[in-house]
C-alpha cells in the first residue's frame, strides 16, 4: 500500500487481491480513505458480503475539493442501509469493464453504467450502488458550484472513449502519477484543470484555446498513440480526429513536451522494436519488425534504430543474447 499527502490533497493506492490481504482489505481501504481523502468525501455503508470479501485493486486522490478513485473490483461491491443526508456534489462514473448500477434502493429502480460508458450528473442525495465482479471504473466527485449551472437536472451519458473523456482521464492519471510532488499551487492547478475538463464533457466540446488543458491533450494523444503503435493509419491527423481537435491545436499542445508528435510516435515504435529484439522466444526477423512497426523497409528501420541507439538492430540483438546462445 502506498500513501502520499501533499499540501491541499492526499493519495493512496492499495491491492487487496494479493494473498493474505483479503482478510484485512476493507479495513485497510477505509482507514486509508479516512486518513488521506478526508471527511468531505464520506464512504457509504457497505453490505456484509462486500466488507467480508473486499478484493479490490485501486487508488484514490484528493485534489482540494475533488476526489478521484480508480477501482478494479475482483469481488462485487454493494452498499446497504439508510442513505445519508442531501449532498451537493457532481459525480462522474467512467466504466471500462463490468457495470456500475446506481439507484434509490439496492436492486430496484437502478440506472446501470455499462462497460464503455460514462455518466455525469449532479447528485441531490446519495444513491446506493452495486457492481458486478471484475468491474473497472474511474469515479470523480466534484464540487457542484461550478458545474451545477451547466448540468441542471440532466444526466450526461455517452461513450467512455469520447475525446473529452479521454482528456479528462489522461489528466486524472497524471495527477495520480505526480501527486506526491505537487506544491499547493500545483494542486490548485490540477484541480482547476479537472473542473475545466469536466465542463468539456458536459458540453461535449473541448476548449482548444484554454492553455491549462494543453498537458491533458498531449497526454491523451500519447495514450492513444501508445495503444495504436502498430496501426499503419497512426498519424497526427488521425489522433487529432480521434481527440476532436485540429492538427494545429494538437501539435501546439504537444510542442510543450519538447518534441513533435511525429517524433514521439517514431521513438515509441523504436522502443517497442528494441524490446522485441530481445524477446526470449518467437524472434521476428529485422524485415518483419520493420513491417510490424510501420517502417518503410528494413533499411529505413536499421538507419533509424542505429541513429537512436548507436548500433544496428542485428548488433543490438547479438549483444543482448546470453553467453553461449547461438
N, C-alpha and C positions, 0 to 999 in steps of 0.2 A: 504494500500500500504506500502510495506517495502523496505527500501533502505540501502545499505551498500557501503562503499567506502574505502577499504584498499589500502595501497600503491601499485601501479602497476596495480590496477584493480578497478572495481566498479560493483555493482549489484543492482537489484531491482526486486520486484515482484508486480503484480497488478491483480485485478479481477474486470473487468468492467461488469460482468454478474449479479452483485447484484443489487437490486432495487435502483434507484437513481444515479447509477454510469454510466449508458449508455450515458447520455447526454453529459458528460464531458470525456468520456472514451478515445477517440482518443487523445484529447489534453493532458490528463494525461500521456498517453503512450509516446507521442512524447517528452514531457517535461522531463520525467524521462530518456528516451533513450539518449537525447542530453546531459543531465547532467551527467549521470552515465557511459554511454558507450562511448560517445565522437565522435569527428569529423572523426576519422579513419574508422567509420562504418556508413556512411550516410544512412538515410532512403529514399526510393523512394517516388515519388508522388503516392497517393492512389486515387481511384475513389471516387466520392461524396457519393456513396452508402456505401462504406467502412467507410469513416470518419463520416457519419451520423448515422451509426448503428454498432458501434465497440464493440461487445460483446465478449470479449476475457479474458481468464484466463491464465496468463503466467508469465514467469520470464526470466531475462537476466543477463548475467555476462560477464564482460570484464576481460580477463587474459592476460595482456600486449597487444600483437598484435593478440589475438584470441578472438572472441566473440561467446558465446553460448546462444541460445534462445530456450526456450520451449514454445510452443503455444498450447492451446486448444481453437479453434475458434468456438464459437457457431454460429456466423454470418460468412458469407464468406468474404474473403479478395480479393482485386484485385487492381493491380497497373494500372496507366494510364499515359498519356503524353509521352514526349520525353525521351528516355533513356539517361543516363549520359555518361560521357567520358569512355574511356578504363580503366578498373581496373584490377589489377594483384593480384587476390586472388584465393584461393581454397575454394569451398563451399561444404558442405555435408548436405544432407536432409535425415532425417530418419522419415518416416511416419508410425505412428502406427494405425491411423484411418483416414478415409476420403481419400483425394487426394490433391496433390500439383502439379499444372501444370506450366511449365516454357516454355517461347517462346519469339521470337523476337517481335511478335505482339500479343496483348491480343486476345485469342481465335483462333489464327491461327498458324500453324506450331509448335504446342506445344509438349513437352515431359512431360508425366504425371508420377509422382512418386506415385504409388498406395499404399494403406494400406498394411503394411507388407513388404515394400521395402525400400531400401536406394539408393541414388545417390551421388557419389563423383566425382567432376570434377574441372578442372582449368577453371576459368572464365576470358575470354579475354575482355569481355564487359558485362555490366549489362544485365539482362533479365527481362522481365515482368513475373509476376506470378499471379496466382489466385488459390483459394482453394474452395472446396465445404463446405457447412455448416458442423459443428461438425468434423472438421479436427484436429487431434492431431499430432504434429510433433516436432522434435528437429532439429534445424539448427545451423551448425557451420560454421563460417567464419575464415579462417586460412591464414597465410602468404604463399605466393607462393614459396619463395626462397628454402625452404627445401622440398617441396612436388612436385613442377612442374617437376623436373627432373625424378621423379618416375612416374608421371601421363602422361606427354607429352600431346598429344591431345585427349587422350582416356577418356571416362567416365567409372567409375566402378559402376556397378549396381548389386544388389544382395538382399538377404533376410535380413530384419531388425533383425532377431533373430540369425544371424550368430554369431559364437563365437567372432570374432574380434569386431563386432558392439556391442555385449553385453558388452565387456570390455570397449570400448570407452564410451558407455552410462553410465556405472557404475561410471567411473571416472568423467565424466561431472556432474553427480548427486552429487557426493561427493564434487565437487567444489562449487556447489550451496549451499550445506549444511554447508560448512566450510569457505566460502569466507570472512566473517566478521572477522575471527580470524587469517587469513593468514598474515605472515610477508612478506616483499619483497622477501626474499629467498623462502618462501613457494609459493608465486605467480609464481615465475620463475620455481620452480619445477613442479607445477601443469601444467604450460604451456608446459614445455618440455615433460611431460608425454602425454599430449594431442597430441602433434606432433608425438611422437613415436607410439601411438595407432592408429592415422590416417594412418601412414605408414603401420601398420599391416593390416588395412582394405584394403589399396591399393594393398598390396602384398598377401592378403588373408592368412596371416601366422603371428602368434604371436611369438615374440622373447622371448622364455621362460627362457632365461638366463639373461635378462635385469632386474636388481634389481628394477629399478624405476617403473616397471609395476606390481610388486607384490601386492601392495594395490588395484589396479584396479581389478586384478584377484580374490583376496579374496572377494571384494565387489560383483563382478559379480556372484561368487559362492553363496554368501549369498542371493542375489536377486533371483537366480534361485531356490535355496533350499526353500526359503520362498514361492515361487509360487507352490511348489510341496510337501508340508509337509505331505499331506495325501497319497502320492503315495508310494505304497509298494516297488517300484523299486528305491526310492531315496537312494543314497549312494555316497561316494566319487568317486567310479568308474563311476557311471552314470554322475555325474557332470563334471568330467574330460573329459568324452567322449563328452558331450554337448559343453564344452568350448574348445575342440580341443587341450588339453594339456595332459601330462602324469599325473597319480595319484601322483607321487612323486613331480612333479612341483607344482601341486595344493596344496598338503599338506605342501610343503615348504613355499609357499606364505601365506597359512593360519596360519602357526605357528607364524607369526609375530603379529597376533591378540591376542595371549595369550592363545588360546585354540585350540583343534583339530577340524577338520570339523565334525567328528562324534559327538563330544560333543556339537557342535553348533546345529546340527540337533536335537539331543535329548532335549536340553534345549528349543529350539523353539517349539517343539511338546508339551512339558510340559506346556509351557506358553499358547499355544492355548487351551490345555485341561483345564487349570485353568480358562481361560476366559469362556469356555463352561460350566463349573460347576456353574457359577453364571448367566447364560443367563436367562432373565426374563420369557422365555417360551420355551417349547419344550426340557425340560431336557432329556439328554441321561443318561442311566444307566452307572455305572462305567465300566461294561464289554463292553458296546457299545463305550464308549470313548476310552478305551484301544484298541479296534479293529480299530476304525477310525484313531487314531494317531499312528498306527503301532507298538504297544507294544505287546510282545509275548502273554500275557494274563493279566487278571485283577490283579493278584498278583504281576507280574513284574511292571505293571503300578503303583500300590499302593506303592511299595517299592521305586521306582524312584521318585515319587511325594513327599513322606514323606522325603526322603533324601534331596530333593531340597528346599521344602517349610516348612519343620518342622512339618507337620501334614498330616494325611491321606486325600485322596480326599473326603471321606464321611464327616469327621470332618470339613474340609475346607468349603464344601458346606453348612453345618449346621451353621457354624459361620458367614457366609455372608448373611444368609436369614434375611429379616426384622422381627422385633419382632412381634409375633402373627401369623406368617406364618407357616403352617404345613409342 
